[in-house]
Amino acid sequence: MSTVTLSIGPKTYTIACADGQEAHIRALGAMIAEKYAQLGSARAPLEAQNLLFAGLFLADELAEARKRAAPAAESAAEPDTSELDALRETVTRLEAELEASRAAAASEPPPAPKPQFDLFGGPPADSGAAEDLAEKLEALAARAEASAAALEALGASA
């Protein structure tokens, strides 16, 4: 717990506050002292009345600030209708696309079941082995075509 000394008018006041709040309390005290000084020669004989008037000045400023802030807060609370309309259109379009996708998926025939056995009666080969076998067969077919072309060329020259 900390203490802060405030000078307002002819008196000083010691105020207890939480640690770290000292600067804030001093700033608030300075605001009260400023309003107290605005009383000038119209000060009342009792200090309590002068402090009350300073507090009323501050309360009046706060009430005016709240009045000015209220219309701004109300306009900020009202959403932009053009943004809402655009969002509604986007949602409607996306819902239509989703429904069309669902309808297309429902009308497509189910995928053919995978064979339980390959052509040679054994279990299906895994895709890596099948791809490797396909590459080897293609290479063998290319070599056979090259050999056939070479034989034709020899037959034509003889």
Buried (B, 14 or more C-beta within 10 A) or exposed (E): EEEBEBEBBEEEEEBEBEEEBBEEBBEBBEEBBEBBEEBEEEBEEEBEEBBEBBEEBBEEEEEEEEEEEEEEEEEEEEEEEEEEEEEEEEEEEEEEEEEEEEEEEEEEEEEEEEEEEEEEEEEEEEEEEEEEEEEEEEEEEEEEEEEEEEEEEEEEEE
